[in-house]
Amino acid sequence: MRNPLANFIKHYHLKHHFSKDGGRFGVSSPVWDWVFSTDPGRG
């Protein structure tokens, strides 16, 4: 994807499905993971 935002959302969504880290409950947006501190990348 050429659009950086769309590329970020695509990768974030794929990590939601295929990462063994857990978290990423925002599915296609990290906003709720930031609010509830469930993003494993921001730990």
CHARMM internal coordinates of N, CA and C (Angstrom, degrees):
IC EDIT
DIST 1 N 1 CA 1.4490
DIST 1 CA 1 C 1.5206
ANGL 1 N 1 CA 1 C 109.11
DIST 1 C 2 N 1.2826
ANGL 1 CA 1 C 2 N 115.12
DIHE 1 N 1 CA 1 C 2 N 143.09
DIST 2 N 2 CA 1.4669
ANGL 1 C 2 N 2 CA 119.69
DIHE 1 CA 1 C 2 N 2 CA -178.80
DIST 2 CA 2 C 1.5201
ANGL 2 N 2 CA 2 C 112.58
DIHE 1 C 2 N 2 CA 2 C -89.58
DIST 2 C 3 N 1.2999
ANGL 2 CA 2 C 3 N 117.15
DIHE 2 N 2 CA 2 C 3 N -28.18
DIST 3 N 3 CA 1.4588
ANGL 2 C 3 N 3 CA 120.93
DIHE 2 CA 2 C 3 N 3 CA -179.67
DIST 3 CA 3 C 1.5276
ANGL 3 N 3 CA 3 C 109.06
DIHE 2 C 3 N 3 CA 3 C -77.27
DIST 3 C 4 N 1.3473
ANGL 3 CA 3 C 4 N 118.57
DIHE 3 N 3 CA 3 C 4 N 119.90
DIST 4 N 4 CA 1.4636
ANGL 3 C 4 N 4 CA 120.40
DIHE 3 CA 3 C 4 N 4 CA -176.95
DIST 4 CA 4 C 1.5374
ANGL 4 N 4 CA 4 C 113.45
DIHE 3 C 4 N 4 CA 4 C -60.72
DIST 4 C 5 N 1.3200
ANGL 4 CA 4 C 5 N 117.60
DIHE 4 N 4 CA 4 C 5 N -36.78
DIST 5 N 5 CA 1.4690
ANGL 4 C 5 N 5 CA 120.25
DIHE 4 CA 4 C 5 N 5 CA 179.64
DIST 5 CA 5 C 1.5250
ANGL 5 N 5 CA 5 C 110.55
DIHE 4 C 5 N 5 CA 5 C -68.00
DIST 5 C 6 N 1.3200
ANGL 5 CA 5 C 6 N 116.52
DIHE 5 N 5 CA 5 C 6 N -44.48
DIST 6 N 6 CA 1.4705
ANGL 5 C 6 N 6 CA 119.98
DIHE 5 CA 5 C 6 N 6 CA 178.67
DIST 6 CA 6 C 1.5254
ANGL 6 N 6 CA 6 C 110.46
DIHE 5 C 6 N 6 CA 6 C -63.63
DIST 6 C 7 N 1.3219
ANGL 6 CA 6 C 7 N 117.10
DIHE 6 N 6 CA 6 C 7 N -37.84
DIST 7 N 7 CA 1.4581
ANGL 6 C 7 N 7 CA 121.50
DIHE 6 CA 6 C 7 N 7 CA 178.39
DIST 7 CA 7 C 1.5295
ANGL 7 N 7 CA 7 C 110.64
DIHE 6 C 7 N 7 CA 7 C -64.61
DIST 7 C 8 N 1.3270
ANGL 7 CA 7 C 8 N 116.89
DIHE 7 N 7 CA 7 C 8 N -42.40
DIST 8 N 8 CA 1.4591
ANGL 7 C 8 N 8 CA 121.40
DIHE 7 CA 7 C 8 N 8 CA 177.60
DIST 8 CA 8 C 1.5312
ANGL 8 N 8 CA 8 C 110.75
DIHE 7 C 8 N 8 CA 8 C -61.10
DIST 8 C 9 N 1.3311
ANGL 8 CA 8 C 9 N 116.43
DIHE 8 N 8 CA 8 C 9 N -47.17
DIST 9 N 9 CA 1.4697
ANGL 8 C 9 N 9 CA 120.85
DIHE 8 CA 8 C 9 N 9 CA -178.71
DIST 9 CA 9 C 1.5247
ANGL 9 N 9 CA 9 C 110.45
DIHE 8 C 9 N 9 CA 9 C -63.43
DIST 9 C 10 N 1.3161
ANGL 9 CA 9 C 10 N 117.00
DIHE 9 N 9 CA 9 C 10 N -40.45
DIST 10 N 10 CA 1.4667
ANGL 9 C 10 N 10 CA 120.77
DIHE 9 CA 9 C 10 N 10 CA 178.70
DIST 10 CA 10 C 1.5233
ANGL 10 N 10 CA 10 C 110.49
DIHE 9 C 10 N 10 CA 10 C -60.42
DIST 10 C 11 N 1.3266
ANGL 10 CA 10 C 11 N 117.20
DIHE 10 N 10 CA 10 C 11 N -48.77
DIST 11 N 11 CA 1.4608
ANGL 10 C 11 N 11 CA 120.42
DIHE 10 CA 10 C 11 N 11 CA -179.32
DIST 11 CA 11 C 1.5294
ANGL 11 N 11 CA 11 C 111.61
DIHE 10 C 11 N 11 CA 11 C -66.80
DIST 11 C 12 N 1.3207
ANGL 11 CA 11 C 12 N 117.01
DIHE 11 N 11 CA 11 C 12 N -38.43
DIST 12 N 12 CA 1.4623
ANGL 11 C 12 N 12 CA 120.70
DIHE 11 CA 11 C 12 N 12 CA 178.00
DIST 12 CA 12 C 1.5286
ANGL 12 N 12 CA 12 C 110.28
DIHE 11 C 12 N 12 CA 12 C -61.99
DIST 12 C 13 N 1.3249
ANGL 12 CA 12 C 13 N 116.66
DIHE 12 N 12 CA 12 C 13 N -42.88
DIST 13 N 13 CA 1.4596
ANGL 12 C 13 N 13 CA 121.42
DIHE 12 CA 12 C 13 N 13 CA -179.91
DIST 13 CA 13 C 1.5342
ANGL 13 N 13 CA 13 C 110.71
DIHE 12 C 13 N 13 CA 13 C -65.63
DIST 13 C 14 N 1.3310
ANGL 13 CA 13 C 14 N 117.24
DIHE 13 N 13 CA 13 C 14 N -41.99
DIST 14 N 14 CA 1.4633
ANGL 13 C 14 N 14 CA 120.03
DIHE 13 CA 13 C 14 N 14 CA 178.80
DIST 14 CA 14 C 1.5264
ANGL 14 N 14 CA 14 C 111.17
DIHE 13 C 14 N 14 CA 14 C -64.80
DIST 14 C 15 N 1.3282
ANGL 14 CA 14 C 15 N 117.10
DIHE 14 N 14 CA 14 C 15 N -36.69
DIST 15 N 15 CA 1.4648
ANGL 14 C 15 N 15 CA 119.66
DIHE 14 CA 14 C 15 N 15 CA 176.52
DIST 15 CA 15 C 1.5305
ANGL 15 N 15 CA 15 C 110.50
DIHE 14 C 15 N 15 CA 15 C -65.51
DIST 15 C 16 N 1.3228
ANGL 15 CA 15 C 16 N 116.92
DIHE 15 N 15 CA 15 C 16 N -33.37
DIST 16 N 16 CA 1.4655
ANGL 15 C 16 N 16 CA 121.29
DIHE 15 CA 15 C 16 N 16 CA 176.72
DIST 16 CA 16 C 1.5303
ANGL 16 N 16 CA 16 C 110.15
DIHE 15 C 16 N 16 CA 16 C -58.05
DIST 16 C 17 N 1.3379
ANGL 16 CA 16 C 17 N 116.27
DIHE 16 N 16 CA 16 C 17 N -40.13
DIST 17 N 17 CA 1.4620
ANGL 16 C 17 N 17 CA 120.30
DIHE 16 CA 16 C 17 N 17 CA -176.99
DIST 17 CA 17 C 1.5190
ANGL 17 N 17 CA 17 C 113.76
DIHE 16 C 17 N 17 CA 17 C -84.75
DIST 17 C 18 N 1.3294
ANGL 17 CA 17 C 18 N 117.75
DIHE 17 N 17 CA 17 C 18 N -36.94
DIST 18 N 18 CA 1.4509
ANGL 17 C 18 N 18 CA 119.84
DIHE 17 CA 17 C 18 N 18 CA -166.96
DIST 18 CA 18 C 1.5228
ANGL 18 N 18 CA 18 C 115.45
DIHE 17 C 18 N 18 CA 18 C -113.75
DIST 18 C 19 N 1.3249
ANGL 18 CA 18 C 19 N 119.62
DIHE 18 N 18 CA 18 C 19 N -2.63
DIST 19 N 19 CA 1.4569
ANGL 18 C 19 N 19 CA 121.50
DIHE 18 CA 18 C 19 N 19 CA 179.91
DIST 19 CA 19 C 1.5254
ANGL 19 N 19 CA 19 C 110.22
DIHE 18 C 19 N 19 CA 19 C -84.76
DIST 19 C 20 N 1.3070
ANGL 19 CA 19 C 20 N 116.07
DIHE 19 N 19 CA 19 C 20 N 141.80
DIST 20 N 20 CA 1.4624
ANGL 19 C 20 N 20 CA 120.72
DIHE 19 CA 19 C 20 N 20 CA 176.94
DIST 20 CA 20 C 1.5195
ANGL 20 N 20 CA 20 C 111.75
DIHE 19 C 20 N 20 CA 20 C -92.74
DIST 20 C 21 N 1.3358
ANGL 20 CA 20 C 21 N 117.14
DIHE 20 N 20 CA 20 C 21 N 5.33
DIST 21 N 21 CA 1.4624
ANGL 20 C 21 N 21 CA 122.16
DIHE 20 CA 20 C 21 N 21 CA -178.83
DIST 21 CA 21 C 1.5212
ANGL 21 N 21 CA 21 C 112.76
DIHE 20 C 21 N 21 CA 21 C -76.88
DIST 21 C 22 N 1.3206
ANGL 21 CA 21 C 22 N 118.04
DIHE 21 N 21 CA 21 C 22 N -19.45
DIST 22 N 22 CA 1.4567
ANGL 21 C 22 N 22 CA 121.09
DIHE 21 CA 21 C 22 N 22 CA -174.57
DIST 22 CA 22 C 1.5110
ANGL 22 N 22 CA 22 C 109.75
DIHE 21 C 22 N 22 CA 22 C 80.93
DIST 22 C 23 N 1.3069
ANGL 22 CA 22 C 23 N 116.29
DIHE 22 N 22 CA 22 C 23 N -173.24
DIST 23 N 23 CA 1.4580
ANGL 22 C 23 N 23 CA 120.24
DIHE 22 CA 22 C 23 N 23 CA -179.83
DIST 23 CA 23 C 1.5066
ANGL 23 N 23 CA 23 C 112.01
DIHE 22 C 23 N 23 CA 23 C 71.47
DIST 23 C 24 N 1.3144
ANGL 23 CA 23 C 24 N 114.64
DIHE 23 N 23 CA 23 C 24 N -157.01
DIST 24 N 24 CA 1.4632
ANGL 23 C 24 N 24 CA 122.86
DIHE 23 CA 23 C 24 N 24 CA -178.42
DIST 24 CA 24 C 1.5274
ANGL 24 N 24 CA 24 C 111.54
DIHE 23 C 24 N 24 CA 24 C 55.86
DIST 24 C 25 N 1.3087
ANGL 24 CA 24 C 25 N 115.46
DIHE 24 N 24 CA 24 C 25 N 51.81
DIST 25 N 25 CA 1.4582
ANGL 24 C 25 N 25 CA 120.72
DIHE 24 CA 24 C 25 N 25 CA -179.46
DIST 25 CA 25 C 1.5181
ANGL 25 N 25 CA 25 C 112.01
DIHE 24 C 25 N 25 CA 25 C -80.99
DIST 25 C 26 N 1.3250
ANGL 25 CA 25 C 26 N 117.22
DIHE 25 N 25 CA 25 C 26 N -9.94
DIST 26 N 26 CA 1.4520
ANGL 25 C 26 N 26 CA 120.74
DIHE 25 CA 25 C 26 N 26 CA 177.06
DIST 26 CA 26 C 1.5161
ANGL 26 N 26 CA 26 C 112.40
DIHE 25 C 26 N 26 CA 26 C -71.44
DIST 26 C 27 N 1.3101
ANGL 26 CA 26 C 27 N 118.86
DIHE 26 N 26 CA 26 C 27 N -10.69
DIST 27 N 27 CA 1.4592
ANGL 26 C 27 N 27 CA 127.87
DIHE 26 CA 26 C 27 N 27 CA 177.85
DIST 27 CA 27 C 1.5278
ANGL 27 N 27 CA 27 C 111.50
DIHE 26 C 27 N 27 CA 27 C 61.73
DIST 27 C 28 N 1.3027
ANGL 27 CA 27 C 28 N 119.23
DIHE 27 N 27 CA 27 C 28 N -69.29
DIST 28 N 28 CA 1.4636
ANGL 27 C 28 N 28 CA 120.10
DIHE 27 CA 27 C 28 N 28 CA -178.83
DIST 28 CA 28 C 1.5208
ANGL 28 N 28 CA 28 C 112.53
DIHE 27 C 28 N 28 CA 28 C -119.92
DIST 28 C 29 N 1.3051
ANGL 28 CA 28 C 29 N 116.91
DIHE 28 N 28 CA 28 C 29 N 7.09
DIST 29 N 29 CA 1.4556
ANGL 28 C 29 N 29 CA 121.04
DIHE 28 CA 28 C 29 N 29 CA 178.13
DIST 29 CA 29 C 1.5240
ANGL 29 N 29 CA 29 C 108.73
DIHE 28 C 29 N 29 CA 29 C -145.69
DIST 29 C 30 N 1.3208
ANGL 29 CA 29 C 30 N 117.11
DIHE 29 N 29 CA 29 C 30 N 130.10
DIST 30 N 30 CA 1.4592
ANGL 29 C 30 N 30 CA 119.81
DIHE 29 CA 29 C 30 N 30 CA -178.42
DIST 30 CA 30 C 1.5270
ANGL 30 N 30 CA 30 C 114.39
DIHE 29 C 30 N 30 CA 30 C -79.06
DIST 30 C 31 N 1.3204
ANGL 30 CA 30 C 31 N 117.96
DIHE 30 N 30 CA 30 C 31 N -0.49
DIST 31 N 31 CA 1.4640
ANGL 30 C 31 N 31 CA 120.79
DIHE 30 CA 30 C 31 N 31 CA -173.80
DIST 31 CA 31 C 1.5262
ANGL 31 N 31 CA 31 C 112.11
DIHE 30 C 31 N 31 CA 31 C -55.66
DIST 31 C 32 N 1.3144
ANGL 31 CA 31 C 32 N 117.95
DIHE 31 N 31 CA 31 C 32 N -50.60
DIST 32 N 32 CA 1.4656
ANGL 31 C 32 N 32 CA 119.67
DIHE 31 CA 31 C 32 N 32 CA -176.73
DIST 32 CA 32 C 1.5182
ANGL 32 N 32 CA 32 C 111.65
DIHE 31 C 32 N 32 CA 32 C -70.85
DIST 32 C 33 N 1.3145
ANGL 32 CA 32 C 33 N 117.25
DIHE 32 N 32 CA 32 C 33 N -29.52
DIST 33 N 33 CA 1.4598
ANGL 32 C 33 N 33 CA 119.36
DIHE 32 CA 32 C 33 N 33 CA 175.45
DIST 33 CA 33 C 1.5255
ANGL 33 N 33 CA 33 C 110.78
DIHE 32 C 33 N 33 CA 33 C -68.45
DIST 33 C 34 N 1.3174
ANGL 33 CA 33 C 34 N 117.53
DIHE 33 N 33 CA 33 C 34 N -33.06
DIST 34 N 34 CA 1.4725
ANGL 33 C 34 N 34 CA 120.22
DIHE 33 CA 33 C 34 N 34 CA 175.68
DIST 34 CA 34 C 1.5250
ANGL 34 N 34 CA 34 C 109.90
DIHE 33 C 34 N 34 CA 34 C -70.14
DIST 34 C 35 N 1.3357
ANGL 34 CA 34 C 35 N 116.54
DIHE 34 N 34 CA 34 C 35 N -41.91
DIST 35 N 35 CA 1.4675
ANGL 34 C 35 N 35 CA 120.71
DIHE 34 CA 34 C 35 N 35 CA -178.52
DIST 35 CA 35 C 1.5414
ANGL 35 N 35 CA 35 C 110.73
DIHE 34 C 35 N 35 CA 35 C -62.85
DIST 35 C 36 N 1.3331
ANGL 35 CA 35 C 36 N 116.73
DIHE 35 N 35 CA 35 C 36 N -44.81
DIST 36 N 36 CA 1.4585
ANGL 35 C 36 N 36 CA 120.74
DIHE 35 CA 35 C 36 N 36 CA -175.17
DIST 36 CA 36 C 1.5355
ANGL 36 N 36 CA 36 C 113.69
DIHE 35 C 36 N 36 CA 36 C -100.06
DIST 36 C 37 N 1.3403
ANGL 36 CA 36 C 37 N 116.49
DIHE 36 N 36 CA 36 C 37 N 6.95
DIST 37 N 37 CA 1.4769
ANGL 36 C 37 N 37 CA 122.17
DIHE 36 CA 36 C 37 N 37 CA 178.09
DIST 37 CA 37 C 1.5214
ANGL 37 N 37 CA 37 C 112.08
DIHE 36 C 37 N 37 CA 37 C 54.91
DIST 37 C 38 N 1.3314
ANGL 37 CA 37 C 38 N 116.98
DIHE 37 N 37 CA 37 C 38 N 46.18
DIST 38 N 38 CA 1.4600
ANGL 37 C 38 N 38 CA 120.87
DIHE 37 CA 37 C 38 N 38 CA 178.88
DIST 38 CA 38 C 1.5278
ANGL 38 N 38 CA 38 C 112.55
DIHE 37 C 38 N 38 CA 38 C -108.95
DIST 38 C 39 N 1.3166
ANGL 38 CA 38 C 39 N 117.47
DIHE 38 N 38 CA 38 C 39 N 6.08
DIST 39 N 39 CA 1.4581
ANGL 38 C 39 N 39 CA 120.93
DIHE 38 CA 38 C 39 N 39 CA 177.68
DIST 39 CA 39 C 1.5073
ANGL 39 N 39 CA 39 C 109.15
DIHE 38 C 39 N 39 CA 39 C -86.09
DIST 39 C 40 N 1.3324
ANGL 39 CA 39 C 40 N 118.76
DIHE 39 N 39 CA 39 C 40 N 114.63
DIST 40 N 40 CA 1.4504
ANGL 39 C 40 N 40 CA 121.07
DIHE 39 CA 39 C 40 N 40 CA -177.38
DIST 40 CA 40 C 1.5211
ANGL 40 N 40 CA 40 C 113.53
DIHE 39 C 40 N 40 CA 40 C -62.32
DIST 40 C 41 N 1.3130
ANGL 40 CA 40 C 41 N 117.71
DIHE 40 N 40 CA 40 C 41 N -21.42
DIST 41 N 41 CA 1.4660
ANGL 40 C 41 N 41 CA 121.31
DIHE 40 CA 40 C 41 N 41 CA 179.04
DIST 41 CA 41 C 1.5147
ANGL 41 N 41 CA 41 C 113.60
DIHE 40 C 41 N 41 CA 41 C -76.32
DIST 41 C 42 N 1.3136
ANGL 41 CA 41 C 42 N 117.69
DIHE 41 N 41 CA 41 C 42 N -13.46
DIST 42 N 42 CA 1.4736
ANGL 41 C 42 N 42 CA 121.36
DIHE 41 CA 41 C 42 N 42 CA -177.80
DIST 42 CA 42 C 1.5156
ANGL 42 N 42 CA 42 C 110.66
DIHE 41 C 42 N 42 CA 42 C -114.87
DIST 42 C 43 N 1.2899
ANGL 42 CA 42 C 43 N 116.47
DIHE 42 N 42 CA 42 C 43 N 42.50
DIST 43 N 43 CA 1.3960
ANGL 42 C 43 N 43 CA 120.24
DIHE 42 CA 42 C 43 N 43 CA -169.53
DIST 43 CA 43 C 1.4121
ANGL 43 N 43 CA 43 C 125.36
DIHE 42 C 43 N 43 CA 43 C -89.74
END
COOR INIT
IC SEED 1 N 1 CA 1 C
IC BUILD
